[in-house]
């Protein structure tokens, strides 16, 4: 049986001290996709084409979705 792909996808706006990002994240697997980021050009120079999992914005998004701890950045749901 196939399940809808969109059912587990959460859209987030994450704002930290230096970075603002729009992220979609799967609530079950915690796989993420960065739609837009203010530091995109800086990060892509030093890292490959995707955002690293240790990025503070990604960590805050995963913390928010999983509920494992309080995110260190400001996270808001986008509907």
C-alpha positions in Angstrom: 0.0 0.0 0.0 1.3 3.4 -0.9 1.2 6.3 1.5 1.0 9.9 0.6 4.4 11.5 0.4 3.2 14.9 1.5 1.7 13.7 4.8 5.0 13.7 6.7 6.5 16.8 5.2 6.8 19.8 7.5 7.7 23.3 6.2 9.8 25.4 8.6 11.3 28.9 8.8 14.4 28.9 10.9 16.1 32.1 12.1 19.4 32.0 14.0 21.9 34.8 14.8 23.4 34.9 11.3 21.2 32.7 9.1 17.6 32.6 7.9 16.4 29.5 6.1 13.3 27.8 4.7 13.4 24.0 5.2 11.2 21.1 4.4 11.7 18.1 6.7 10.2 14.6 6.9 8.9 14.1 10.4 9.5 10.3 10.4 12.9 10.0 8.8 14.2 13.5 9.5 15.4 13.8 5.9 15.6 17.5 5.0 15.7 19.8 2.0 16.8 23.4 2.3 14.6 25.5 0.0 16.4 28.8 0.6 19.1 30.0 2.9 20.8 33.3 3.5 24.3 31.8 3.8 23.8 29.5 0.8 26.7 30.9 -1.2 29.2 30.8 1.7 28.3 27.2 2.7 28.4 25.8 -0.8 32.0 27.2 -1.3 33.2 25.1 1.7 30.9 22.1 1.5 29.3 20.1 -1.3 26.0 21.1 -2.9 23.8 20.1 0.1 23.7 21.6 3.6 25.7 19.5 6.2 23.8 17.9 9.0 25.9 19.8 11.6 24.7 23.2 10.4 23.0 25.0 13.3 19.9 25.7 11.2 19.5 22.0 10.3 20.1 20.9 13.9 17.5 23.4 15.1 14.9 22.1 12.6 15.6 18.5 13.6 15.3 19.4 17.3 12.0 21.1 16.7 10.5 18.3 14.7 11.7 15.4 16.8 11.2 17.2 20.2 14.4 15.9 21.6 15.4 19.2 23.0 14.7 23.0 22.8 16.0 24.4 19.5 18.7 27.0 19.8 17.3 29.0 16.9 13.9 30.5 16.4 11.7 28.0 14.4 8.3 28.6 13.0 5.9 26.4 11.1 4.8 27.5 7.6 1.4 26.4 6.5 
